[in-house]
Each structure stands twice: as structure tokens, then as C-alpha cells.
Amino acid sequence: MIVALLNQKGGVGKTTLALHLAGAFAAHGRRAVVVDADPQGSALDWSQARAASGAPRLFGVVGLARETLHREVPEIARGVDHVVIDGPPRVAALARSALLAADLVLIPVQPSALDGWASAEMLRLLDEARVFRPQLRARFVLNRCAARTVIARETAASLAQSEPRLLAARIGQRVAYPEAAAEGRLAFESDPDGPAAAEIAALAAEVLEVGA
């Protein structure tokens, strides 16, 4: 399965989700690769930090910020079980190519009305891609979600009525994610029984279910 994390708005946590999804797949014995399609190369930076720390390799990270993603990613996918594309913000041509490569698109949004409005461009690109890929599946995922806040409940309620649908799994606003990333690690490695580990496991299971 090829999963693309896409949103034209920056700062919504695409890289964090991409790395943790690939890590969750790898932890269950699946072969995974992250394709870093963001010119900023944050996933590649994470991979370099992990190698420098001496941590074991969980999955590969490949830099491919080119408009030929839709031709090259399917070839990469032949050798693994799952490819996770960390998409770029504000680069429509790259996003279009990632959409044409993907089986499932995840659109991360934060609990904010502004994030919902900013997703409109992403939905337009998704509609364009479905002209060529009518079976392309897509879901919103609520990320960096502070627990028990009114805005989180309102955002979830709004997206529950939307198309694409909202995944049930939510990812919290936790210091475990940036702290782990700084060392080239994943949050569930630092605390396998913690809340971050549980929510990432729930997200990965739901993604596999939707993508099946």
C-alpha cells in the first residue's frame, strides 16, 4: 500500500505522522519505506540523526522531491509492503504527483477552523486526481490535538460530516514526539506503554483497515 500524507498547509505534522506510521508498520514485521517528497527534507534529517545515534534501522528513507513521484514510487513499492510519502506544503505539482502515486491519502489537520479552510486547496487537488484515479481513498486525521478542548471537539464534529471522512484515531499534542524526533527516534521507542504509543498503534491499525 502507498500512503501519502498531504496538506497544502505547512506545520500540520505530516513528517511526524509519516515516520511514526512507517515505524508502526515495521514494528509489526512489515517492510516499509518513507519517501521524503518535501524539499525541506525533514524526514531525511531524521534518518541522518537516527544513524548518528546508533539506533537500529527500522525502515528506509528516500529523498524524492520531484514531479515524477507517480512514476517512481510504484517501482519503490515493488520491494516493500508499504510506502509512506511525506508530502510537501505549498507545492501543487509535487502534491499532484503524490496523489497519482497513492492508494490512500491522509490529510492531517489541527484543531482549528483555519486548518479546515486551508485544506480546501488540498481537496481541490484530490478531486482533480480522482478524474484519473477514481478509486483513490482519502481520510482526514486530527493531529496535535489537545485533550478535552472545545476547539478539538468542534473540529472533530465538523470533519465528521465531511468528505473525506475523519479517521477515529486522533494524535495528541505531546512533547514525546519532538523529543524523540530530535534523536532520530520514535515516540513509542522511548515509552512503549505510553499514550503516544497507543495512539500511533490505533492510527496504524485504522490506516491498514481503510487501505485493505
N, C-alpha and C positions, 0 to 999 in steps of 0.2 A: 504494500500500500504506500502511496505517495501522499503525504500530508503537508499542506502549505499553511504557514502562519502568516497572515496578510492583514494589513490595515494601512491605509494611506497616512494615518496619523502616527507620528513618532511617539516614543515613550510609553507605549501601552504594554510592554513586556513580551514582545514576540520572541526575542532571543532566549529569555529565561524559560519560557514555555517550551520552545523548540528543544533546548538542551535537556530539560527535565523529561520531556516525552521520550526522547531518544534513550535517555538513561533508564527510564522505566521499562521500555521495550527490551533493552539489553539485559536488565536485571532479571527478566523472565526468559532469558535464553534466545531472544530474537536478535538477528543481525541487523544493525541499524547504522545509518549514515545521516549526518546533518549536512545539508547543502547551505552554505552561507551565501545568500544572494543579496546581502546588504553591502553596499560599497564601504561602509564603515568597518566591516569585518569583525564585529564583536564576538561572534562565535569562534572565529579563528583565534582571536586574542585569548578567549577562554581555553581553547585547546592548547595553546602555547604555554599558558600559565599552568595547566594540568601537567604537561610534560616536564616543565621545570620543577614542579613539586615532587616528582617521582611517583605520582599516583598511577595506578594501573589504567591501561586504556580500556574504556568501555565501548566506544564507538568512534568511527572516523568522522572528521570534519573536513569538508572540501569547499574551497572558495570558488564560487561560480556566479559572479555578479555580471551576467551577460544576458542579452536578449535572446540567446539560443537555448535557454533553460529547457524549453518544451521539447527540444530535440535531444539534449544531452542527459537530462535527468532520467528518462526511461532506460537509457543504457546503464546508468549507475544502479538503477533499481534491479537490474537483472541479477546482480550478485549478492543482494541482501534481502531481508524480509520487509524492511520499512525504510523509506527515505523521508526525512523531515526537512522541509525547506524553511529557512529563516528568511522571510521576505523583507524587502526594503520599504521604507516610508517614502512617499512623495516621488517615486519613480514609476510612472504609469506603465512604461514599456516593459520594465522588468516584472512588474506585477502581472501584466497580461500574459507574459511568457510563463510565469509560475502557475497561473490559473490554468493554462492549457496543458501543463505537465501533471497537475494534481488529480488525485481521486477524491480527496476531501480537503476543503478549505476551512480553517479555523480563523475566525475574526475576533481577536482579543479586544475587549473594551473594558474601561474602568468605570466605576460607579459615578457617572456624571452625565448630565444631559448633553454637555458639549461633546463628549465622546460619541454619543449616539448620532449627533448631527454630523460629526466628522466622518462617520462610517458611510455616509451617503455616496461618496465617490467610489468607495470600495464596492458597494452594492451595484453601482452602475457598471463597473468593470466585470463584476460577476455575471450580470445579465448579458453583457457582450460575449463573454466566454461561453455561456450556455448555448449560444447560437451554434457553436462548433462542438461543444461538449454538453449535450442536453442532460446527461446522467451525472454531471458534476454535483457532488453533495457539498453543503456548506452549513456551518453552525457558528453562532456567537459563543464566546466563552468569557465569563465575567472574571476579570483578573484584578489583582491588587485591591481586594475587596475587604474593607474594614468590617469587622463583625458587628452585627446588630445596629447598623446605622440606617437612618431613614432613607438617605440617598441610595444606599445599596438595595434596600427593599424596593424603592420606586424604580430604579433602573432595571432590576430583575423583572418586576411586574410589567414594565413597558416592553422589554425584549421578549417576554413570554408570549406576547401577542404578535410577534414579528415573524417575518420570513426573510432570512433563515431563522430557524428555531434556536433557542438558547439551550446549551448543554446544562444538565442538572448540576454537574460538578463545578465548584467555584474555588478559585485560588485566592488565598488571603494575602493581606499586606503584612508580610513577615520579614523581620531582619535576617532570618535564616537564609533567604535567597541571595541577597547581595553579599552577605558574609561568606557564603560558600563559593560564590562566583569569583570573588577576589583571589581565591586559592586554586581556581580551576577544579572545583568540586561541585557536587550537587547537594541540595539541602538534605535529602534523605540519607546521604552517606554520613553526615555529621550526627544526625539523630534519626535512626531508622524507625523508632517508635513515636516520633513527634508528629504534630499536626500537619506540618508541611509534607512529610512522607505520606500521610494518609490521604491528603487531598490530591497529591500528584498521582497516587495509585488509582484513586477514583476517576481522575481525568483520563488516564491512560486506558483504563478498562472501558470507559464510555466511548472514547475515540475508536477503540477496536470494535466495539459493538456497532457503532454508526457506520464504520467503514467496511463491515463484513458484507 
